[in-house]
Amino acid sequence: MAEGGVRELGEFGFAGDDAVVPYAVEALDARGRAVQLGEMVDAILARHAYPASVSQLLAEMVVLTVLLGTSLKFSGKFSAQTQTDGPVDLLVVDFTTPSSVRAYARFDPELLAAAEAQGRTQAPDLLGRGVMALTIDQGPHTQRYQGIVELDGATLEQVAETYFRQSEQIPTVVRLAVARIARRIEGEGFRETWRAGGLIAQFLPEAPERLRVIDLPGGDAPEGTEIAAPPEDDSWTEVQALVGTVEPSELADPEVGVERLLFRLFHERGVRVFEPIPVRDDCSCTREKIRGVLSNFSAEEIAESVEDGRISVQCEFCGERYDFAPEEFEPKA
């Protein structure tokens, strides 16, 4: 493997599903990541048996989270969470380095049925008004960083682009796609499975003044800051135009693949791909962690938690159930 993880001629291998591929188009000062999710996202959605519209929305959130989370250069956790007033009032996806992903959604069955009856099943319809919080947690003894973006009729793609424009001052374009395909499962015959894909591209020139060619409203520059006249440069416009040609079907199509898609987009300018980052369906819940939470309960809370002589806790992410005897704890007075 070449220095920096770049693949050289003769050692190239396709990443396949469930692996995020970083890439760079140096001629356009663009960098980004792309991914296709197969078994990982299908396992998450199948476990919960959500309605199709909820599954599609959560799958988009999973793709967005792994695209952003795999950019972390340290050990920690990246979380994306929506809290809204729509039929799907909560989406939560956690990415824990180096590869673990877990996700779940909460929805109101009556509101969802009403929205579906009216044909209102796009992300803005299901989410409604509220916020998305993007949180980076490097663990104990560190301060968490959290960015908040309003959700008001926007898609998840638009929300992510707004976050980078306002919080990071980085021109960004995001594409997300979800699909269901029929495939043969050994011993089960054919069944529909979920797939998802996505791509993020960012304008990251070495010369900071080149960013001034981009209109970035809502930034944090002090009022009155002098901005130099933008240079003649259409690199970012070209990146946006090229990414805009991607069809949703291409993003999730297993016959296309991430590397082939990136080549289709950027081959005229030259695109390099780097070592893929695998991601997997892997919940972080453990019996010890649940026990730690319960050990902080008061005597009254412990008593209220007992049903049929035991305390049962089910993980909302993976569905694992943990049973405890009340006498295992010494509740606080």
Residue, then its C-alpha position, 0 to 999 in steps of 0.5 A: m500500500a502506498e504512503g497515505g493509504v492511496r491505492e497504486l496500480g496493481e494493488f487496486g481492490f473494490a471496497g464493495d458494500d459496507a465500506v466508506v471510500p475516501y477520495a480526492v480530485e486534486a485538479l478541482d480541490a475537492r475531497g469527499r467520501a462515498v459508500q454503498l450499504g448492503e447487509m449492514v443497513d438491511a440488518i438494522l432495518a429488518r430488526h425493527a420492522y419499521p414501515a417502509s417510509v420510516s425505514q427509508l428515512l432512517a437508512e438515509m440518516v445512517v448513510l449520512t452519519v457514516l459519511l460524516g463519522t468516518s472522517l473522525k481522526f480520533s477515537g470517539k463517537f459521532s451521533a446524528q439525532t433529529q427531534t421534530d414534530g412530524p410523524v417521525d419525531l425522532l431519528v438517532v444514529d451513532f457511529t463509534t470509531p472505528s466501525s460500529v453503527r447503531a440506529y433507531a427511529r420513533f414514530d407515531p403510527e396514527l400520524l404516519a398513516a395519515a401522512e401516507a394516505q395523503g401521499r406525504t412520505q418525503a423527508p420534510d413531510l415525515l420530519g416536520r419542524g424541529v432540529m438536527a443535532l450533530t455531536i462529536d464525543q471524544g470520551p471522558h475528560t473531553q468537551r463534547y462538540q455539538g452543532i444544531v441545524e434547524l429542520d423546516g421543510a429541508t431534506l437530510e441532504q440539505v440539512a447536512e449542507t447547511y451545517f457545513r456552510q454555517s458551522e464549518q464554512i466549507p462548501t459541501v454537496v451531499r447525495l443520499a439514496v435508498a432502495r429495496i431490491a429482490r435477491r436470493i437468500e440461501g434457504e429463504g428464496f427471494r426476498e426484498t432487502w434494503r440498500a443505501g448509498g451516498l456521496i459527500a464532496q467538499f471544496l478544500p483548496e490549499a489557498p484559503e482565499r479561493l473559498r471566497v469565490i463561494d457565497l457562504p451566508g450565515g458564517d461566523a465572520p465578524e460584521g465588517t470583515e473585509i473580503a477580498a475580491p474572489p478570483e476567477d475560479d469555477s472549480w466548485t461549480e464544476v464539482q457541483a455540476l458533476v455530482g448533480t448528474v448522479e442518479p439515485s439508482e446509481l448510488a445504491d446499485p450494487e452493479v455500479g459500485v463506489e469506485r466505478l461511480l467515482f470514475r464515471l464522475f471525475h475521470e476527466r479530472g483524475v480521481r484518487v481513492f484511498e483505503p476504505i473504512p469498513v462499517r458494521d451493525d454493532c450496538s454498544c449496549t452491554r449488561e454492565k452498562i445497563r447495570g451501571v445505569l440502574s445502580n444510580f436509581s433510587a429505592e423508589e425507582i427500583a421498586e417502580s421498575v420491577e415487573d413479575g419479580r425482575i427488572s427488564v430493560q430492552c435496548e432501543f437500538c438492537g432490541e437486546r433484553y437484559d433482566f436483573a433481580p432487584e436484589e442485585f442493586e443497592p439503591k440510593a436512599 
